[in-house]
């Protein structure tokens, strides 16, 4: 309905301009719509692309831009999912360095699973070391860079700057995960 409203307002190519974001299970549930409707991309917050016969998604085969954003102290999704996808990204980047901006895997240091939501605590999650407002600010900057790097609405200089920022953050994540 939101896309129909945008189209009615006169916006063109609404699907390609639409990004879906989901926290935890919301990211897992949201990813099929991005693929089937050919939306602009997917933002995973403390989430991951499920590798299964049912879902069939992985970073290497997902056909749309996808940002995997996780917390260093995420006790529920776990850094192992981020490490797996970071490794896949590294292998993809060996063939095409531009993929770093279309499928970045980034860890926010000192943040927990529930900081991507309301900041509450769930059993199994770790206590965050970072203030939730600072974490939300960092996450928002990363998400905006991802959307700018992958949007046809962005000027070339904006896409380049956003991509460069993502490359820097992906490199820092790679070092952290090693």
C-alpha positions as CSV (number, residue, x, y, z in Angstrom):
1,X,0.0,0.0,0.0
2,X,2.9,2.4,0.7
3,X,4.3,1.8,-2.7
4,X,0.9,2.4,-4.3
5,X,0.6,5.7,-2.4
6,X,4.0,6.8,-3.6
7,X,3.1,6.0,-7.2
8,X,-0.1,7.9,-6.8
9,X,1.9,10.9,-5.5
10,X,3.8,10.8,-8.9
11,X,7.0,9.0,-7.9
12,X,8.4,6.8,-10.6
13,X,10.2,3.5,-10.2
14,X,8.9,3.1,-6.7
15,X,9.9,-0.5,-6.3
16,X,13.6,0.2,-7.0
17,X,13.5,3.1,-4.5
18,X,12.1,1.0,-1.7
19,X,14.3,-0.7,0.8
20,X,13.0,-3.1,3.4
21,X,14.5,-3.3,6.9
22,X,14.0,-5.9,9.5
23,X,15.4,-6.6,13.0
24,X,16.1,-10.2,14.0
25,X,13.3,-12.5,12.7
26,X,11.9,-9.5,10.8
27,X,14.9,-9.5,8.5
28,X,14.5,-13.2,7.9
29,X,10.8,-12.7,7.1
30,X,11.3,-9.6,5.0
31,X,13.9,-10.9,2.6
32,X,11.6,-12.8,0.2
33,X,9.6,-9.7,-0.6
34,X,12.7,-7.8,-1.6
35,X,13.6,-10.5,-4.0
36,X,10.1,-11.2,-5.4
37,X,9.1,-7.6,-5.8
38,X,12.6,-6.5,-7.0
39,X,12.8,-3.8,-4.4
40,X,15.9,-1.5,-3.9
41,X,17.4,-3.6,-1.2
42,X,17.3,-5.1,2.2
43,X,18.7,-3.9,5.6
44,X,19.2,-6.7,8.1
45,X,19.5,-5.4,11.7
46,X,20.8,-8.1,14.1
47,X,19.6,-10.5,11.4
48,X,21.0,-12.6,8.5
49,X,20.0,-14.2,5.3
50,X,18.9,-17.8,6.2
51,X,20.8,-20.6,4.5
52,X,18.2,-23.3,4.0
53,X,16.4,-25.3,1.4
54,X,13.2,-23.5,2.3
55,X,14.5,-20.0,2.0
56,X,17.5,-20.6,-0.3
57,X,19.1,-17.3,0.3
58,X,22.8,-16.5,1.0
59,X,24.9,-13.5,0.5
60,X,26.5,-15.0,-2.6
61,X,23.2,-15.8,-4.3
62,X,20.9,-12.9,-3.1
63,X,20.2,-10.8,-6.2
64,X,19.5,-7.5,-4.5
65,X,21.6,-5.2,-2.4
66,X,21.7,-6.3,1.2
67,X,23.2,-4.6,4.3
68,X,24.0,-7.0,7.1
69,X,24.4,-4.9,10.3
70,X,25.1,-6.6,13.6
71,X,26.2,-5.9,17.1
72,X,29.6,-7.0,18.5
73,X,27.8,-8.1,21.7
74,X,24.8,-9.7,20.0
75,X,24.1,-12.7,22.1
76,X,21.1,-13.8,20.0
77,X,22.0,-13.6,16.4
78,X,25.7,-14.1,17.2
79,X,28.8,-12.9,15.5
80,X,29.2,-16.3,13.9
81,X,26.5,-15.3,11.3
82,X,28.3,-12.1,10.6
83,X,31.7,-13.9,10.3
84,X,30.1,-16.4,7.8
85,X,28.7,-13.6,5.7
86,X,31.8,-11.4,6.0
87,X,33.9,-14.4,4.6
88,X,31.4,-14.8,1.8
89,X,31.7,-11.0,1.0
90,X,35.5,-11.3,1.0
91,X,35.3,-14.1,-1.6
92,X,32.8,-12.1,-3.7
93,X,35.0,-9.0,-3.5
94,X,38.0,-10.9,-4.9
95,X,36.1,-11.1,-8.2
96,X,34.3,-7.7,-8.0
97,X,35.3,-5.1,-5.5
98,X,32.1,-3.1,-6.1
99,X,30.2,-5.8,-4.2
100,X,31.5,-4.4,-0.9
101,X,29.0,-1.5,-1.3
102,X,26.1,-3.7,-2.5
103,X,26.4,-6.4,0.2
104,X,28.3,-4.9,3.1
105,X,28.6,-6.8,6.4
106,X,29.3,-4.4,9.2
107,X,29.6,-4.9,13.0
108,X,28.9,-2.0,15.4
109,X,31.3,-2.3,18.2
110,X,30.0,-2.4,21.8
111,X,26.3,-2.9,20.7
112,X,23.9,-5.7,21.5
113,X,21.0,-7.4,19.7
114,X,18.2,-5.4,21.4
115,X,19.9,-2.1,20.7
116,X,18.6,-2.5,17.1
117,X,15.1,-2.4,18.7
118,X,14.2,-0.7,22.0
119,X,17.4,-1.4,23.9
120,X,15.6,-3.7,26.4
121,X,17.2,-7.0,27.5
122,X,16.3,-10.5,26.4
123,X,17.7,-13.7,27.9
124,X,20.8,-14.6,26.0
125,X,21.7,-11.1,24.8
126,X,24.8,-9.4,26.2
127,X,24.9,-6.1,28.0
128,X,25.9,-3.4,25.6
129,X,28.9,-1.2,26.2
130,X,27.7,1.6,23.9
131,X,25.0,4.1,24.6
132,X,21.8,3.3,22.6
133,X,21.6,6.8,21.1
134,X,25.2,6.7,19.9
135,X,24.5,3.2,18.5
136,X,21.4,4.3,16.7
137,X,23.3,7.3,15.3
138,X,26.0,4.9,13.9
139,X,23.4,2.5,12.5
140,X,21.5,5.3,10.8
141,X,24.7,6.7,9.2
142,X,25.6,3.2,7.9
143,X,22.0,2.6,6.6
144,X,22.0,6.0,4.9
145,X,25.3,5.3,3.2
146,X,24.1,1.9,2.1
147,X,20.9,3.4,0.6
148,X,22.8,6.3,-1.0
149,X,25.4,3.9,-2.5
150,X,22.7,1.7,-4.0
151,X,20.1,4.3,-5.1
152,X,19.8,5.7,-8.6
153,X,18.5,8.9,-7.0
154,X,22.0,9.6,-5.6
155,X,24.4,11.8,-7.5
156,X,27.5,10.0,-8.6
157,X,29.7,11.9,-6.1
158,X,27.3,10.9,-3.3
159,X,27.3,7.2,-4.3
160,X,31.1,7.3,-4.4
161,X,31.4,8.9,-1.0
162,X,28.8,6.5,0.5
163,X,30.6,3.5,-1.0
164,X,33.9,4.6,0.3
165,X,32.5,4.9,3.8
166,X,31.0,1.4,3.5
167,X,34.4,0.0,2.3
168,X,36.1,1.5,5.3
169,X,33.6,0.0,7.7
170,X,33.6,-3.4,6.1
171,X,37.4,-3.5,6.4
172,X,37.2,-2.6,10.1
173,X,34.6,-5.4,10.5
174,X,36.9,-7.9,8.8
175,X,39.7,-7.0,11.2
176,X,37.4,-7.4,14.2
177,X,36.2,-10.8,13.0
178,X,39.7,-12.1,12.4
